[in-house]
Amino acid sequence: MDISRLLVSKGCAHGTVIASDFQEAGRGRTSGRTWQTENKMSLPFTIALRYPKTENIPSALTLRAGLALSLAIEDFSGALKGLVKIKWPNDIMINSKKAAGILCESDGENVFIGIGINIRQKEFPFNLREKAVSIALASGTDVSENERFILLEKTLSCLYGELMLKKNIQTWKARLEERLYKKGERIIFKEGAADSGKTVKGVLHGIGEGGELLIAPDGEDRVTPFITGEISFS
């Protein structure tokens, strides 16, 4: 992400991709969350997109990037077909465990889509074993170092299709809701910032046109949209 910002400042092209074998300073959606990787076991990368006018940035970009990534993972590993879910707002889940995360940032004229995918790990630290999974673990197969970049190519192809092809632009919401994690189930939602202390309990109905999460809170007849927060595991 940092290198992408530097390259953009030097005039790199729209769509420039920076990938690495590992990272030591990965960060999550909220302050204090980090994401570290073992060398050549995951695939962290950032895509730099130029949008001089803010209004040209695709709506619900993080979710649509998640849709592209989920489609790419299923294409990469046929054993995972139909198992890859999107946890609002920025996680990719397989069998209710996190397999990838997405972080989108903007400087006003450029958007940076940061993606990290667990690919080759066969085990995780004890504190993550019930929360995280890799493509290798979920599919029961081995993945070579170089195969990581096949998944990268598939992800970029799917992302292009989701952002540029008219038929996909028109149907992204419906297709995303088909794989929306916990859709139709009762959830606990932590509203706003991670330390806000606000929680909402209710049924997850879906997402709005702008990517907002739609929840029917307990005891209420109406569906309420939320634009920040996260679904709790507890």
N, C-alpha and C positions, 0 to 999 in steps of 0.2 A: 504493500500500500504506500509506504513512504517513498520507495524507489519510483513507483508510478507517478506520484506527485512531482518528483524531481524531473522525470522525463517529460511530463506534460509542460512544465515550466520552460523546457528547452525546445518545445515544439514538436514532440512526437505525434504520430498519426492517430486519428480516431480509431479505436479498436486495438490499440497496442496492448499486448499481454505480457505480464511479467510472472514467471513461475519459478519456484525454488524447490530444493530438495528438503529443506527443513526451515523452521523459523524459531527464534527464541523470544520474540517480543510480540507474539500474536495477541490481539485484543478482541474482546467480545462487544456485544451491543451496549452493555452497561459497564461503568467504571469498576475496575478491580477484577474483572474476569479476564483471564489469560487463556491462550491456546498455544501449547507447545507441542512440538512434533519430534519424533525420532527421524534420523537421517534416512531419506528415501522410502519411508513407510507411508507417508501421506502425500497429498498434493495440495499445497497452498499456492494460490495464484490470484492476481488482480487484473481486471480488464479496465482500461481507461477509455471512457467514451466522452466525446466533446459535444456539449449542448450549450452553445453561446447564449441561447434564450432559454430561461428556466421553464417556460411554458411548453417547450419541446421535449422535456424529459418525460419518458413514458410513465403513465400512472402505475402505481403499485409495482414499481420496478423490482423491489426485493422479492416479492412474491412471484413475479413472473420469471425472475432469474431462478427461483426455487423450482418452478414448474419445469423450466428447461433442464435444470440439473437432475431432477427426478426422472425425466424422460431419458436423459443420457445414461444414467446409472442402469436403468432397466434395459436399455439397448446394449450396454456394455456387458451386463451379466443377465442372461436370460433366466437364470434361476431366481432372480429377484422380481420378475415380472408381476406387477400387481401388488407388491409388498412395500413399495417406497411411498411414504407419506410426507406431506408438508405441514410442519407445526408452525402455526402463526407466531411471530412474523418472519422468522428467518432460519429455521432449522429443518433439516432433512432427517426423517426418521425411518428406520427399518426395524420391524418387530418391536416397536415402542422404545427403541434406543436411538440415540443421536449418531448419525453417520456423517453429517456434514453441516456446516454453518455458513451463513452468508452475511456480509456486512457491507452496506452501501453507504458511501459518503459523497458529499458534494462540496465544491468550493465556489459555487455560484455559476461557473461556466463549464465545469467538467464533473463527471460522475465517475466514481471508482467503485467497481463491484469486486469486493474481496471474497474469495471462496476458499474454504478449507475442507478437504474430503479425507476421511479415514479410509485407506484402501487396503494396505497389506498387513496390518497388525493381526496377530493371532491371539494376543491377550492384552489387557489393559491393567493399569494399577488397580489395587483392590477397591479404592474409593470410587472408581469409574466403571467397574465391571457391570453394574446394574443400569448404567446410564448411557454408556457408549458402545458402539459396535463399528466394525469395519466391513467393507465389501467382502473381503476374504472370509471373515468369520460368518457373516450372514449367509453367504452363498456356499460355504463349505469347500471353497477352492483356493488354490494358491494364485497369487497375482505377481508377476515379475516387475522389476523396477521399470522397465521400458513400457510396460502395458499401462502404467499410470498416464502416459501421454496420449495413448489411444483414447482414454476417458476424457482427457483435456480436449482433444479434437472433437469428440462427440458433444461435449458440453458447449463448445463454441458454436458448433453447427446448430444445435438445438436453440441456443440463445438467439442466434441470428434469426432463426425461423420464428421465434416467439415475438421478437421486437420488430421484424420487418415484413413478414408475410401477412397480408390482409386477413386471410381466413383464420389465422391464429390470433391476431389482434382482436377479432370479433368474438372469439370463443374462449379466450383464456380463462375468464372467470368460471364458467361452467365446468371446464376441464380441470381447473384447479380444485374446485369444490368436490369433485369426484374423489380426490385423494387428500382432502383436508383432514388432518389429524384430529380425532375426537369429534368430528362433525356428527350432530344428532345426540351427543352424549352430554351428561351433566359434568361441568368442569368447575374448577376454582381458578379465577382469573385475578392476577395481581395487576391492578390498574396503575398506569403512570410509571414513574420512576421506580427502580427496584426497592428503594428505601421509603416509598410513600406510605406503606402500611395499609393501603386501601385494597380490599379484596371484594370480588363479586362472585357469587355462586349462582349458576344457572345453566341453561342448555345452550350449547353452541349451535347456532342456526346456519352460519355460513359467513361469507364476506360480502362487502359492498363493492360498488363500482370503483371506488378509490382505494380498495384494499383494506378498508377498516373491518375489524372483527365484529360480527353481529351475535349478540348474546341476549337470550330471554332470561332476565334475572328472576330468581325465585320469588314468587308472590306477585309478579307483575305480568300484565297481559301484553305488554308491548316488547318489541325487540329493540335493544339499545346498541348503537355503534360505538366502538372504542378504537382510538387511533394509536394509543401507546399502552404498553404493558406486555404481559406474557402469561401463558398458560402454566399453571403450577403443576409440578409432578406430585405434590403432596395433597 
